[in-house]
Amino acid sequence: MKAPAFEYVRPQSLAEAVALLAQSSDEARVIAGGQTLLAMMNLRIAAPALLIDIARLPELAATTEDDDNVILGACITHAMIEDGQVPDPSRGLMPHAAAGLAYRAIRNRGTIAGSLALADPAAEWPAVLTALGAATSVCGPQSRRSLDCGQFATGIFETRLGEGEIIESVRIPKLSADARWGYIKLTRKSGEFANALAVAVADYRRGHVRVVLGAANGPPLILAEATRALAETERDPEALHAAAAADLDNATDRHFDDFQRNLHMIAAVRAMQQVIA
């Protein structure tokens, strides 16, 4: 199948893109990499009347950094992160995650902000950026605002983006030199979306510790008990298992079946074990 007819415009600035989106309301969609949207259009799942192409806006491809943070423009691609073409605040976590994201052709075009805006529960970046304590900068018709990545997604394919708003950049705190991370992605084969995904980050110097599940039937799930155990540098595998089990028992709103629960348990414990190894 092919996409239904649509109009296409390439704005010259982010401000113009925001204005076009606000004027067009529900009839317009923003496109950058287009790795999901174009497929949905070809399947007639989505039928926007207007595509606003922001892929070539210079301000969305910029990167900046200071002593504490790296700011990646919204249109930084997965491949750019994988290949080290942009600063890495994560001490290898982000390039590692990017390298296992779909296939190279998709990584060449897909963008970090596109992944966040889609809010697919099985996607890698929402969970990774939540674990790192990252935040998005969102530009709208009236102003800019910052949204914590851990609270950005509100449901499956649902986010806190308001009408006419576009993600401008992602701010990621730099991990300390002695920080450690764990990353486990369980799939049937390489390149697929995760069946279970766990990210653990422990930066004791900065006081930042977090264990997060992706592919969790909704937004990234922060495991409070597992985070507490890791923050206390707990090294007993049974204690880590018990902490993750308590978190999964509390996540009744995610409706995990026994198979899913077991996969998430394995992923979470293995990610924490990578941190303390």
Backbone torsions as a table, in degrees:
resi	resn	phi	psi	omega
1	MET	NA	157.3	177.0
2	LYS	-119.8	159.4	-178.0
3	ALA	-67.4	149.2	172.1
4	PRO	-67.6	165.6	-178.1
5	ALA	-61.3	143.8	178.0
6	PHE	-153.3	159.8	173.5
7	GLU	-91.5	153.8	-176.9
8	TYR	-135.3	133.7	178.1
9	VAL	-139.8	143.4	177.4
10	ARG	-117.7	97.7	-178.2
11	PRO	-66.5	160.6	-178.0
12	GLN	-95.7	-7.1	179.9
13	SER	-154.7	163.7	176.9
14	LEU	-64.6	-38.8	179.5
15	ALA	-60.6	-40.5	178.2
16	GLU	-66.6	-39.5	178.9
17	ALA	-62.5	-43.1	179.2
18	VAL	-63.7	-41.1	179.7
19	ALA	-64.2	-43.1	178.8
20	LEU	-62.7	-41.6	-179.3
21	LEU	-65.8	-41.0	180.0
22	ALA	-65.5	-38.1	-179.0
23	GLN	-70.2	-31.8	-172.9
24	SER	-91.4	-15.1	177.3
25	SER	56.3	-132.9	-173.5
26	ASP	-73.4	-6.9	-176.3
27	GLU	-86.1	-7.2	-175.6
28	ALA	-115.9	151.7	173.5
29	ARG	-134.8	143.3	175.0
30	VAL	-84.8	138.7	178.5
31	ILE	-130.9	137.9	174.7
32	ALA	-125.9	-84.7	175.3
33	GLY	-75.1	-37.0	176.7
34	GLY	73.5	14.0	-173.9
35	GLN	-69.3	-23.0	175.7
36	THR	-104.3	-45.8	-174.9
37	LEU	-60.8	-44.7	-178.5
38	LEU	-64.0	-38.2	176.9
39	ALA	-64.4	-40.9	178.9
40	MET	-64.9	-36.6	177.9
41	MET	-68.1	-40.6	178.9
42	ASN	-64.5	-30.2	177.4
43	LEU	-86.9	0.7	-178.3
44	ARG	63.2	23.6	172.9
45	ILE	-78.0	-34.7	175.8
46	ALA	-122.3	143.7	-178.7
47	ALA	-143.1	64.0	179.1
48	PRO	-68.0	145.2	178.1
49	ALA	-79.1	-23.1	-176.7
50	LEU	-140.7	132.8	171.6
51	LEU	-106.8	127.6	179.0
52	ILE	-108.0	107.4	-172.9
53	ASP	-88.9	113.4	-178.7
54	ILE	-106.6	7.4	-170.1
55	ALA	-61.3	-30.1	-173.8
56	ARG	-105.3	15.5	177.6
57	LEU	-75.4	120.9	-174.9
58	PRO	-57.9	-37.3	-176.7
59	GLU	-68.7	-19.3	179.3
60	LEU	-93.0	-3.9	176.6
61	ALA	-109.9	7.4	-176.5
62	ALA	-85.8	153.5	172.8
63	THR	-130.2	140.5	175.8
64	THR	-137.3	159.7	176.7
65	GLU	-152.1	154.2	172.9
66	ASP	-131.3	-163.2	-176.7
67	ASP	-65.1	-26.0	-171.3
68	ASP	-113.1	-23.0	-171.6
69	ASN	-139.3	156.4	166.3
70	VAL	-116.8	133.2	178.4
71	ILE	-112.6	117.9	-179.8
72	LEU	-104.0	129.7	176.1
73	GLY	-62.2	154.4	-173.6
74	ALA	-58.6	-30.3	-174.7
75	CYS	-97.0	15.4	170.6
76	ILE	-64.6	129.5	-175.4
77	THR	-86.9	162.6	176.0
78	HIS	-59.2	-40.7	-178.1
79	ALA	-65.1	-36.8	178.1
80	MET	-62.9	-37.8	176.7
81	ILE	-70.1	-44.7	179.3
82	GLU	-58.5	-42.5	-173.6
83	ASP	-86.5	0.1	179.5
84	GLY	72.9	27.0	178.8
85	GLN	-80.5	-9.4	177.7
86	VAL	-128.3	156.5	178.8
87	PRO	-58.8	143.2	-179.4
88	ASP	-110.0	107.2	178.9
89	PRO	-81.8	-5.6	-167.3
90	SER	-103.4	4.7	180.0
91	ARG	55.1	44.2	173.2
92	GLY	101.6	-16.5	-177.9
93	LEU	-63.2	-48.6	-176.1
94	MET	-66.2	-45.9	174.6
95	PRO	-59.6	-37.5	178.9
96	HIS	-63.7	-45.9	179.1
97	ALA	-65.1	-41.4	-178.9
98	ALA	-62.3	-38.1	-176.9
99	ALA	-64.3	-24.2	179.8
100	GLY	-101.7	12.4	-177.0
101	LEU	-90.8	111.5	177.5
102	ALA	50.8	-133.1	-177.4
103	TYR	-125.7	162.8	-172.2
104	ARG	-57.6	-39.6	-179.7
105	ALA	-60.0	-37.7	178.0
106	ILE	-73.2	-40.3	179.8
107	ARG	-64.6	-27.6	178.5
108	ASN	-66.6	-26.8	-174.6
109	ARG	-113.6	-35.5	-176.9
110	GLY	-65.8	148.6	-173.8
111	THR	-119.5	157.2	-178.5
112	ILE	-64.9	-41.2	-179.8
113	ALA	-73.4	-31.3	176.6
114	GLY	-61.8	-38.8	177.3
115	SER	-64.1	-43.1	178.7
116	LEU	-64.9	-44.0	-176.2
117	ALA	-67.5	-33.1	178.5
118	LEU	-69.7	-39.1	178.6
119	ALA	60.6	40.0	171.1
120	ASP	-67.8	126.1	-175.3
121	PRO	-62.2	-23.2	-178.4
122	ALA	-92.3	0.8	-178.2
123	ALA	-73.8	153.7	-175.1
124	GLU	-78.1	-45.1	-170.1
125	TRP	-63.1	-40.1	178.3
126	PRO	-55.9	-42.6	-179.7
127	ALA	-71.4	-43.2	-178.4
128	VAL	-64.0	-45.8	-177.5
129	LEU	-70.2	-32.3	173.7
130	THR	-64.0	-43.5	179.7
131	ALA	-63.6	-33.2	-179.3
132	LEU	-82.6	-8.5	-178.2
133	GLY	75.2	32.2	-177.8
134	ALA	-79.0	166.0	178.1
135	ALA	-140.5	150.5	177.2
136	THR	-99.9	148.7	169.1
137	SER	-105.2	122.8	-174.5
138	VAL	-114.7	131.6	-179.6
139	CYS	-108.1	127.8	-179.9
140	GLY	-126.8	-178.3	-177.9
141	PRO	-60.7	-30.5	-175.6
142	GLN	-102.3	-36.3	-173.1
143	SER	-165.4	179.8	172.2
144	ARG	-106.0	152.9	175.3
145	ARG	-148.9	160.7	-179.8
146	SER	-109.4	137.0	179.1
147	LEU	-128.2	128.2	177.0
148	ASP	-65.0	134.2	-177.9
149	CYS	-61.8	-28.8	178.4
150	GLY	-68.8	-16.4	-179.7
151	GLN	-119.2	5.7	-174.3
152	PHE	-70.1	-47.9	177.7
153	ALA	-82.5	137.4	-179.6
154	THR	-111.3	-10.7	-179.3
155	GLY	-175.5	-165.9	178.6
156	ILE	-75.8	116.2	-176.3
157	PHE	60.0	29.1	178.6
158	GLU	-129.1	138.1	-178.3
159	THR	-137.0	178.8	177.6
160	ARG	-89.0	6.6	175.9
161	LEU	-60.8	130.1	177.7
162	GLY	-89.3	176.5	180.0
163	GLU	-61.7	128.6	177.9
164	GLY	79.8	7.4	-177.7
165	GLU	-95.8	145.5	179.0
166	ILE	-132.0	137.6	174.0
167	ILE	-67.5	128.3	-178.8
168	GLU	-97.1	-40.4	-176.6
169	SER	-162.8	170.6	176.0
170	VAL	-127.2	126.3	179.2
171	ARG	-101.8	122.3	-176.3
172	ILE	-119.8	119.9	177.2
173	PRO	-63.0	143.7	179.1
174	LYS	-78.8	132.6	173.8
175	LEU	-74.9	147.9	177.2
176	SER	-70.3	164.7	-176.3
177	ALA	-61.3	-29.7	-177.9
178	ASP	-101.5	10.8	177.9
179	ALA	-68.5	153.0	178.7
180	ARG	-131.2	154.2	179.0
181	TRP	-142.4	158.1	174.0
182	GLY	-131.6	144.0	-177.0
183	TYR	-145.0	118.7	178.9
184	ILE	-127.4	123.7	175.8
185	LYS	-124.0	118.8	-178.6
186	LEU	-104.4	119.5	180.0
187	THR	-138.9	163.6	175.9
188	ARG	-70.7	-37.0	177.5
189	LYS	-152.4	161.4	-177.8
190	SER	-59.1	138.9	175.5
191	GLY	95.5	-14.2	-179.7
192	GLU	-83.0	163.0	170.4
193	PHE	-62.4	154.4	-176.2
194	ALA	-72.3	141.2	164.9
195	ASN	-83.8	-31.2	172.7
196	ALA	-150.4	143.4	-176.7
197	LEU	-145.2	127.0	178.6
198	ALA	-131.7	136.2	177.8
199	VAL	-128.7	126.5	177.9
200	ALA	-123.5	130.2	179.1
201	VAL	-128.1	130.7	177.7
202	ALA	-132.5	105.2	176.4
203	ASP	-117.5	83.6	-172.8
204	TYR	-65.6	-30.4	179.9
205	ARG	-63.6	-39.4	179.4
206	ARG	-89.2	-7.9	-177.6
207	GLY	73.5	26.8	-179.6
208	HIS	-114.3	114.2	175.9
209	VAL	-133.8	134.9	-179.3
210	ARG	-157.4	137.5	173.5
211	VAL	-119.8	126.9	-172.0
212	VAL	-131.9	139.4	171.6
213	LEU	-104.0	135.1	166.8
214	GLY	-105.5	-179.2	-178.4
215	ALA	51.8	38.3	-169.6
216	ALA	-109.6	38.1	177.6
217	ASN	57.9	35.0	-179.4
218	GLY	160.2	-157.9	179.1
219	PRO	-63.1	165.7	175.4
220	PRO	-52.3	138.1	-175.6
221	LEU	-107.4	112.9	176.8
222	ILE	-79.7	123.2	-178.2
223	LEU	-90.1	102.6	-172.6
224	ALA	-67.1	-45.8	-178.1
225	GLU	-69.4	-39.7	177.0
226	ALA	-65.5	-38.9	176.5
227	THR	-62.2	-43.1	179.0
228	ARG	-62.1	-43.9	180.0
229	ALA	-62.4	-41.4	179.6
230	LEU	-69.5	-36.6	178.5
231	ALA	-64.3	-30.3	178.3
232	GLU	-87.4	11.2	-179.9
233	THR	53.1	38.5	176.7
234	GLU	-65.7	128.7	-177.3
235	ARG	-115.5	-2.6	179.8
236	ASP	-77.7	116.8	-178.5
237	PRO	-55.6	-35.4	-179.9
238	GLU	-67.9	-36.3	177.8
239	ALA	-68.0	-40.6	177.7
240	LEU	-64.3	-41.0	178.6
241	HIS	-63.1	-43.0	-179.8
242	ALA	-64.7	-38.3	179.4
243	ALA	-65.3	-46.0	178.7
244	ALA	-64.4	-38.1	178.9
245	ALA	-62.7	-39.6	178.4
246	ALA	-63.2	-41.2	177.9
247	ASP	-62.8	-43.5	-179.3
248	LEU	-68.2	-34.5	176.0
249	ASP	-63.5	-33.8	-178.8
250	ASN	-79.5	-16.1	-175.0
251	ALA	-88.6	54.5	-176.0
252	THR	-66.9	-24.8	-179.5
253	ASP	-71.7	-13.7	-179.6
254	ARG	-87.1	-14.0	173.7
255	HIS	54.8	47.1	176.9
256	PHE	-70.2	134.3	168.8
257	ASP	-82.3	177.5	-174.8
258	ASP	-62.1	-38.0	-179.8
259	PHE	-65.7	-47.0	179.1
260	GLN	-62.2	-43.2	-179.3
261	ARG	-60.2	-41.7	179.6
262	ASN	-65.4	-42.5	178.5
263	LEU	-61.8	-45.5	-179.6
264	HIS	-64.6	-38.0	178.0
265	MET	-62.0	-47.3	179.7
266	ILE	-60.6	-45.8	-178.3
267	ALA	-62.9	-45.7	-177.1
268	ALA	-63.6	-46.6	-178.2
269	VAL	-66.1	-41.3	178.9
270	ARG	-64.6	-39.5	178.4
271	ALA	-63.3	-42.2	178.1
272	MET	-67.0	-36.7	178.0
273	GLN	-65.1	-32.8	175.1
274	GLN	-63.1	-36.1	-179.3
275	VAL	-67.1	-43.1	-173.1
276	ILE	-92.0	-3.0	-177.4
277	ALA	-62.0	NA	NA
